Amino acid sequence: MIQKVLVTPIIGLPQINGWVQVTQSPDGKFITVFSIQGSQAGNVGRDLVDLIKSNSPETATSVYSLMKKIIRFVTEKDCQIEISASYLSDGRTIFAAYNGSLLLKRNGKVGSLLKADQEVKIIEGIKTPEDIFVLLTNSSLGFKGEIFQKLSQGLDADTTVASIVPGVQNLEDSSLVGMAFLSDLPNGYVGDTIVDDLLSTDSKESVLEIQDDGLGGEEGHDQLNSDKEPFFEAVSGKKRFRFDKDKIINLLKVFWRYLRKILFFILVILKKIFRFFRQLFTNEVYVDEKVRLAKKRMRIIVLVILGLFLILVPILLFQFSVKAQVKEATQAINQSLADFETAKQNTEEDPIQTRETIAGVMDSLFAQEKAFSNKKAGQKYISEQLSIVQEYFDSISGKEVFNELSVFYDFQLVESDFIATHVKVSDNGKAYFFDKDKKQIVELELGNKKVRTVQVGEGNFVDFSINDDSFYFLGEGIFEQKIGSDQINKIIDSGKSNQSAKLISNFNSNLYVLNPEQRNVYKYSYSESDYSDPIRWVKSAKGLEFDQVISMVVDGDIWLSLRDGKIFKLSAGNGNLFEINGLSEPLTSQTYLFTQPDYENIYLLEPSSSRFIVVNKNGDFVKEVKSISLASTSGLAVNEEIGKAVVISGSLVFEVGL
């Protein structure tokens, strides 16, 4: 089996009432780290390994069901469990925890993605290259700070593991300490890696068993316990250096010989200077005592003046040089500072133009700062002015960074196994979250968090849309269910226009479905009490790959977002790539979008970059929010009236302020 991720585990030494393990399903996609506490913990743990190996979950619902099954299995044996799990495949990434945690390093930033106590929590998202995930049992949280520190310093998974090993080894009881670092395999790595072969807790020769090179079985143990090379050095990549003692001594002797010659030369020069001044002031014989004293005073005055001259002249020359450099720097950046002051006055009227102007001012100051690299005083002055401009730019840049977002709502308060797959928002300030596997909708009032569950009628639905009165479901045809009713009715039969459709949206009384196979968007116009035959709405859309579209919104125009981050705007059937101005990092991966007919802005969610972006419909950048919490999200909805966006991540809803 060719692994797509490298699993680097740390587990503690087993005891009678404590046992920890890292294991995976037969297809290698479902990976867990768990610890068992209770009598006969080892036997229960081994039985649990067999249970996990007999299951291969593939969806968020099946992962949740397997987690509940695992907890029941352990509880029935009068034991307690701490577990973190991951399902990794090409199409989706699912994480779950019970008395466990998940950490994520992405783009140089490290954060806590999931924390669960006495309840199962689950999130779903997208994995990007270079991501490092860390699965932890709650008994391992004492090492969380060290993991944050090491990963934030840019260390890889192996080196971070090596730094944690001694601390775990020094614990009196490490039987519940379990961690699993998940990272990309090195380029060209091909091999069969079965985690459980390496992690047999029956071994009594080592406190920790760590997979860091794909070895399994006893071969892995030999490397860990080898006396030839300490494990810390083997993992960290540090090298030993040996020095030749005789060479060092000879080098010091040569150095001392030259040092003596230099000191002797300096001493000779000082003696000559002393003799010169002594002869200068003592070679006369004074008969008159008054004349002798007058000349003595004169010598003192001359020495004082000479000393002051030697001290003050360099100071004055330095100050003159500093003033000259500052004056030159001031003249070089005067126009840029004037442009900055003018732009500040225009901030409220045109913040976007102000940002562009100030960005240009900063570029100019950066260039001048570099040009004055040999004139330190002038460079310091430019740097001070640049800091002032930079501080103001940051205050109006629209960029905000949070470690973790606030959880707006947890669906486990309503349904223990509810996993939101789609979200829509209505004009009345309510958001609707759809679990297509459970065929259930949760209605959540964004203002006061009141909830109501709606059971959806029978059918296999891939997407849904809403207006003020009804839900519309896309499946084998199109179905309508009135809000407040449990009855569902087919309003449009299955046909060529909707059989392979993936997305549905509505505008006024009309329905729109996107069909990748037909490479078009079909419009159903509502007239009196019935819908018209489908009309192929898209006439031309150069460069639009319909099979890559992941979200669609209709506000009179049709907005489409693609898996590669591209946004298309289709007006009157003709589509063009939507360009965004002022975004420092372009969209390059799967992006979800949201807007409404009366909204001035478009709201974008790019999970792989952990960011929420606001741009106006002219394509000008307005705001960007970054947070590690956004890494696992899969949809968004916005209500401008209350100034709030909600994003879904499995059973959790996060809140983003507008």
Residue pairs with C-beta under 8 A, 6 or more apart in sequence:
1 27
1 28
1 192
1 193
1 194
2 190
2 191
3 28
3 185
3 189
3 191
3 193
4 88
4 90
4 184
4 185
5 31
5 88
5 182
5 183
5 184
5 185
6 157
6 182
6 183
6 184
6 185
6 186
6 189
6 193
6 214
7 22
7 24
7 31
7 180
7 181
7 182
7 193
7 195
7 211
8 157
8 158
8 161
8 180
8 181
8 182
8 183
8 210
8 211
8 212
9 22
9 33
9 178
9 179
9 180
9 181
9 195
9 198
9 199
9 209
9 210
9 211
10 161
10 164
10 165
10 168
10 177
10 178
10 179
10 180
10 181
10 208
10 210
11 20
11 21
11 22
11 33
11 177
11 178
11 179
11 199
11 201
11 208
11 209
12 18
12 20
12 168
12 171
12 173
12 174
12 175
12 176
12 177
12 178
12 207
12 208
13 174
13 175
13 207
13 208
14 20
14 41
14 42
14 175
14 201
15 41
15 173
15 175
16 39
16 41
16 42
17 37
17 38
17 39
17 41
17 175
18 35
18 36
18 37
18 41
18 173
18 175
18 176
19 35
19 36
19 41
19 42
19 44
19 45
19 175
19 201
20 33
20 34
20 35
20 36
20 45
20 137
20 175
20 176
20 177
20 178
20 201
21 33
21 34
21 35
21 45
21 48
21 49
21 178
21 196
21 199
21 201
22 31
22 32
22 33
22 178
22 180
22 195
22 196
22 199
23 31
23 32
23 34
23 49
23 52
23 53
23 195
23 196
23 199
24 30
24 31
24 32
24 52
24 53
24 194
24 195
24 196
25 31
25 52
25 53
25 55
25 56
25 57
26 53
26 56
27 56
29 56
29 58
29 87
29 88
29 89
30 52
30 55
30 56
30 57
30 63
30 66
30 85
30 86
30 87
31 85
31 86
31 87
31 88
31 135
31 180
31 182
31 195
32 52
32 83
32 84
32 85
32 86
32 135
32 180
33 83
33 84
33 85
33 100
33 135
33 136
33 137
33 178
33 179
33 180
34 45
34 48
34 70
34 81
34 82
34 83
34 84
34 100
34 137
34 178
35 81
35 82
35 83
35 137
35 139
35 175
35 176
35 177
35 178
36 42
36 44
36 45
36 48
36 74
36 79
36 80
36 81
37 79
37 80
37 81
37 82
37 176
38 44
38 77
38 78
38 79
38 80
39 78
39 79
40 77
40 79
41 79
41 175
42 201
44 74
44 77
44 79
45 201
47 73
47 77
48 70
48 73
48 74
48 81
49 196
51 69
51 70
51 73
52 66
52 70
55 66
55 69
57 63
57 65
57 66
57 87
58 87
58 89
59 94
59 437
60 92
60 94
60 122
60 124
60 419
60 437
60 650
61 417
61 419
61 437
61 438
63 85
63 87
63 94
63 96
63 122
64 96
64 120
64 122
64 417
64 419
65 417
67 83
67 85
67 96
67 98
67 120
67 122
68 120
68 417
70 81
70 83
71 81
71 83
71 98
71 120
74 80
74 81
75 81
80 99
81 98
81 99
82 98
82 99
82 100
82 137
82 138
82 139
82 176
82 178
83 97
83 98
83 99
83 100
83 137
84 95
84 96
84 97
84 100
84 101
84 102
84 114
84 135
84 136
84 137
84 180
85 95
85 96
85 97
85 135
86 93
86 94
86 95
86 96
86 102
86 133
86 135
86 182
87 93
87 94
87 95
88 127
88 182
92 124
92 126
93 124
93 125
93 126
93 127
93 632
94 122
94 123
94 124
94 650
95 102
95 113
95 114
95 122
95 123
95 124
95 125
95 133
95 135
95 632
96 120
96 121
96 122
96 123
97 114
97 115
97 116
97 120
97 121
97 122
97 135
98 116
98 118
98 119
98 120
98 121
99 116
99 117
99 118
99 137
99 138
100 116
100 135
100 136
100 137
100 138
101 112
101 114
101 115
101 116
101 135
101 136
101 138
101 141
101 144
102 112
102 113
102 114
102 115
102 123
102 133
102 134
102 135
102 136
103 110
103 111
103 112
103 113
103 133
103 134
103 136
103 144
103 147
103 148
103 151
104 110
104 111
104 113
104 131
104 132
104 133
104 134
104 628
104 631
105 131
105 132
105 134
105 151
105 152
106 128
106 130
106 131
106 610
106 628
106 631
107 130
107 609
107 610
108 152
108 154
109 152
109 610
109 628
110 147
110 148
110 151
110 152
110 628
111 403
111 404
111 627
111 628
111 629
112 144
112 403
112 404
112 628
113 123
113 133
113 628
113 629
113 631
113 632
114 121
114 123
114 632
115 121
117 138
119 412
120 412
120 416
121 410
121 412
121 650
121 651
121 652
122 419
122 650
122 651
123 632
123 649
123 650
123 651
123 652
124 419
124 632
124 634
124 649
124 650
125 607
125 631
125 632
125 633
125 634
125 649
126 589
126 590
126 607
126 608
126 631
126 632
128 589
128 608
129 184
130 184
131 183
131 184
132 151
132 156
132 157
132 181
132 182
132 183
133 181
133 182
133 183
134 147
134 179
134 180
134 181
134 182
135 179
135 180
135 182
136 143
136 144
136 178
136 179
137 176
137 177
137 178
137 179
139 176
139 177
139 178
140 176
140 177
140 178
140 179
143 164
143 167
143 168
143 177
143 179
146 163
146 164
146 167
147 160
147 164
147 179
150 159
150 160
150 163
150 164
151 160
155 163
156 183
157 181
157 183
158 212
158 235
158 236
159 235
159 236
159 237
160 181
161 181
161 210
161 212
161 235
162 231
162 232
162 235
162 236
163 232
163 236
164 179
165 208
165 210
165 231
165 232
166 232
168 174
168 177
168 207
168 208
169 207
169 208
171 177
174 207
174 208
189 214
191 214
192 216
193 211
193 214
193 216
194 216
195 211
197 216
197 217
198 209
198 211
198 215
198 216
198 217
198 220
199 209
199 211
200 209
201 209
203 209
203 221
205 221
205 225
206 221
206 224
206 225
208 224
209 220
209 221
209 224
210 224
210 231
210 235
211 220
212 235
213 223
215 223
223 231
223 234
224 231
232 238
233 239
233 240
281 299
284 295
286 292
286 295
321 377
322 377
325 372
325 375
325 376
325 377
325 378
325 381
326 377
326 378
326 381
328 375
328 378
329 368
329 372
329 375
329 377
329 378
329 379
329 381
329 382
330 381
332 368
332 371
332 372
332 378
332 382
333 364
333 365
333 368
333 382
333 385
336 361
336 364
336 365
336 368
337 361
337 385
339 357
339 360
339 361
340 357
340 358
340 361
340 389
340 392
342 357
343 353
343 354
343 357
343 358
343 361
344 354
344 392
346 353
346 354
346 357
347 354
347 396
351 396
352 581
352 582
352 620
352 621
352 622
354 396
355 393
355 396
355 397
355 398
355 582
355 621
356 582
358 389
358 392
358 393
358 396
359 393
361 389
362 386
362 389
362 390
362 393
365 382
365 385
365 386
365 389
366 386
368 382
369 379
369 382
369 383
369 386
372 378
372 379
372 382
373 379
398 614
398 621
398 622
398 623
398 624
399 623
399 624
399 625
399 626
400 623
400 624
400 625
400 626
401 625
401 626
401 627
402 625
402 626
402 627
402 629
403 627
403 628
404 627
404 628
404 629
405 627
405 629
405 630
405 654
405 655
405 656
406 654
406 655
407 652
407 653
407 654
407 655
408 449
408 646
408 653
408 654
408 655
409 444
409 449
409 451
409 646
409 652
409 653
410 651
410 652
410 653
411 418
411 419
411 420
411 433
411 442
411 651
411 652
411 653
412 418
412 651
413 451
414 442
414 451
414 453
415 435
415 438
415 440
415 442
415 453
417 438
418 433
418 435
418 438
418 440
418 442
418 651
419 435
419 437
419 438
419 650
419 651
420 433
420 434
420 435
420 442
420 635
420 648
420 650
420 651
420 653
421 434
421 435
421 436
421 437
421 634
421 635
421 648
422 433
422 434
422 436
422 463
422 464
422 635
423 431
423 432
423 433
423 434
423 635
423 636
423 637
423 646
423 648
424 431
424 432
424 434
424 464
424 465
424 466
424 637
425 431
425 432
425 446
425 594
425 637
425 638
425 639
425 646
426 432
426 466
426 467
426 468
427 468
427 596
428 468
429 445
429 446
429 447
429 639
429 641
429 642
430 443
430 444
430 445
430 446
431 443
431 444
431 446
431 637
431 639
431 646
432 441
432 442
432 443
432 444
432 464
432 466
432 471
433 441
433 442
433 444
433 648
433 653
434 440
434 441
434 456
434 464
435 441
435 442
436 461
436 462
439 455
439 456
439 457
439 458
439 459
439 461
440 453
440 454
440 455
440 456
441 453
441 454
441 456
441 464
441 471
442 451
442 452
442 453
442 454
443 451
443 452
443 453
443 454
444 450
444 451
444 653
445 451
446 639
446 642
446 644
446 646
447 642
454 471
454 483
454 486
455 486
456 471
456 473
456 481
456 488
457 479
457 481
457 486
457 487
457 488
458 488
459 473
459 475
459 476
459 479
459 488
460 475
460 476
461 473
461 474
461 475
461 479
462 474
462 475
462 501
462 502
463 473
463 474
463 502
463 503
463 504
464 471
464 472
464 473
464 474
464 504
465 471
465 472
465 474
465 504
465 505
465 506
465 511
466 472
466 483
466 506
467 506
468 483
469 482
469 483
470 480
470 481
470 482
470 483
471 480
471 481
471 482
471 483
472 478
472 479
472 480
472 504
472 506
472 511
473 479
473 480
473 481
473 488
473 504
474 498
474 501
474 502
474 503
474 504
474 513
476 494
476 499
477 490
477 491
477 492
477 493
477 494
477 495
477 498
478 490
478 491
478 492
478 498
478 504
478 511
478 513
478 524
479 488
479 489
479 490
479 491
480 488
480 489
480 491
481 487
481 488
481 489
491 531
492 498
492 511
492 524
492 531
495 534
496 518
497 513
497 515
497 518
497 522
497 534
498 513
498 515
498 522
498 534
499 515
500 515
500 516
500 517
500 518
501 513
501 514
501 515
501 522
502 514
502 515
502 516
502 549
503 513
503 514
503 549
503 551
503 552
504 511
504 512
504 513
504 514
505 511
505 512
505 552
505 553
505 554
505 558
506 512
506 554
507 554
507 555
507 556
507 597
509 525
509 526
510 523
510 524
510 525
510 526
511 523
511 524
511 526
511 531
512 521
512 522
512 523
512 524
512 537
512 552
512 554
512 558
513 521
513 522
513 524
514 520
514 521
514 546
514 549
514 552
514 560
515 521
515 522
515 546
516 546
516 547
516 549
518 536
519 538
519 546
520 536
520 537
520 538
520 546
521 536
521 537
521 538
521 552
521 558
521 570
522 534
522 535
522 536
522 537
523 534
523 535
523 537
524 531
524 532
524 533
524 534
524 535
525 531
525 532
525 535
526 532
537 558
537 570
537 573
538 544
538 570
538 573
538 575
539 572
539 573
539 574
540 573
540 574
540 575
541 568
541 570
541 574
541 575
541 576
542 575
542 576
543 566
543 577
544 560
544 568
544 575
545 562
548 562
548 563
548 564
549 560
549 561
549 562
550 561
550 562
550 563
550 590
550 591
550 592
551 560
551 561
551 591
551 592
551 593
551 594
551 635
552 558
552 559
552 560
552 561
553 559
553 593
553 594
553 595
555 595
555 596
555 597
555 599
556 597
557 569
557 570
557 571
558 569
558 570
558 575
559 567
559 568
559 569
559 570
559 578
559 593
559 595
559 602
560 567
560 568
560 570
560 575
560 593
561 567
561 568
561 591
561 592
561 593
561 604
562 568
562 591
563 589
563 590
564 588
564 589
564 590
565 586
565 587
565 588
565 589
565 590
565 591
565 606
566 577
566 587
567 577
567 578
567 580
567 587
567 591
567 593
567 602
567 604
568 575
568 576
568 577
568 578
569 575
569 576
569 578
578 619
579 619
580 586
580 587
580 615
580 619
580 620
580 621
581 619
581 620
581 621
582 620
582 621
583 613
583 615
583 621
583 624
585 609
587 604
587 606
587 609
587 613
588 609
589 606
589 607
589 608
589 609
590 606
590 607
590 608
591 604
591 605
591 606
592 604
592 605
592 634
592 635
592 636
593 602
593 603
593 604
593 605
594 602
594 603
594 605
594 636
594 637
594 638
594 645
595 601
595 602
595 603
595 617
595 638
596 638
596 640
599 638
599 640
600 616
600 617
601 614
601 615
601 616
601 617
601 622
601 640
602 614
602 615
602 616
602 617
603 612
603 613
603 614
603 636
603 638
603 645
604 612
604 613
604 614
604 615
605 611
605 612
605 613
605 630
605 633
605 635
605 636
605 647
606 613
607 630
607 631
607 632
607 633
607 634
608 631
609 626
610 626
610 627
610 628
610 629
610 630
610 631
611 624
611 625
611 626
611 627
611 630
612 624
612 625
612 626
612 627
612 630
612 636
612 645
612 647
612 656
613 621
613 623
613 624
613 625
614 621
614 622
614 623
614 624
614 658
615 621
615 622
616 622
623 658
625 656
627 654
629 649
629 654
630 647
630 654
632 649
632 650
633 647
633 648
633 649
633 654
634 648
634 649
635 647
635 648
636 645
636 646
636 647
636 648
637 645
637 646
638 644
638 645
638 646
638 658
639 645
640 658
643 657
643 658
644 655
644 656
644 657
644 658
645 655
645 656
645 657
645 658
646 653
646 654
646 655
646 656
647 653
647 654
647 656
